[in-house]
Amino acid sequence: MIEALQFEFMRNALLAGLLASVICGIMGTLVVVNRIVFLSGGIAHAAYGGIGLAFYMGWPYLVGTLGFSLSAAMVMAAVTLKARHRADTIIGVIWALGMAVGIILIDLKPGYNVDLMSYLFGSILTVPDRDLWIMVGMGLFILIMVIVYYKDLLALSYDEEFARIRGVPVTALYFMLIGMLAVTVVMVIQVVGLILVIALLTIPPFIMEGYARSMLVMMIGSSLLGALFTVSGLWMSYFFNLTSGASIILVAGIFFFLNLPIQRRFSSRRHPAHGDRGRTPGIRSPKELICATNAIMKRCCTMRVWSPRRTGSAYSKWLAATITPCPPPISSISSIGPATSTG
């Protein structure tokens, strides 16, 4: 692999794969813990409609694809919030319709037709320097947004209903998350392809979910795993003359299936009575529980009495019995005192 780095296209491919791994590791963690993998796949496939629209209208790739993907993503986000029981059906329709519109618009374009297969598995070996700088800027933007809104995102991933009761702007935060996901897909799909985007968004975070004890560790571990899959896949494609994107996916898939029995044994040791059942996504340690709790409690000081509603996690029931109506920020689990009555 070292001798391959003497070629500029291999150096660019390696840098593009590593940047995509970091970006997808961060966003993929939020996708997995919020259980929106199918929605991310819908956005990725609907982006085909934006690709076709951009080439048909003669617009730059980013203008048409980003606008189309953001519009489709906002529709999907609204559907998942307002009509959850029909969300999978509507996402599937938008998924198929976006791809069909893209292919038809490419067919209607006179002259040379773009090969849409290049957007399926990407062209990581032909990444120019300009795309690398775009990915660097996008990665910094996503990193800053996650750092600024980390506690709120943690609260959203922890328990959406409990966060909503406590005043966290769940709807706005959810739309922001889906918008960031759409931007990620559009930026990375041009470099590594639609299939590789989905693989990097889902496989590394799923593997890390069984071992990480915090969402931050899960993000870091997912990025490192994605980097490992990228380097291994590029090495295999170089020495065996294979397609680079497909090789990276193959390596990730092999790790995924090899990890399943190991993860099951590891989880059974940590949770001997229930295995993986009842675990709250995104919360892996008391420290992260405190961060999520403080993010929620910051917005509750104007609420005199909290009336707990139906919640879906054991943490919510525990907090309902222990948090006072207007508590100060906490620094440890032991500092959460018993509930007091306001009369």
Beta strands, then each sheet from edge to edge (+ up, - down):
end
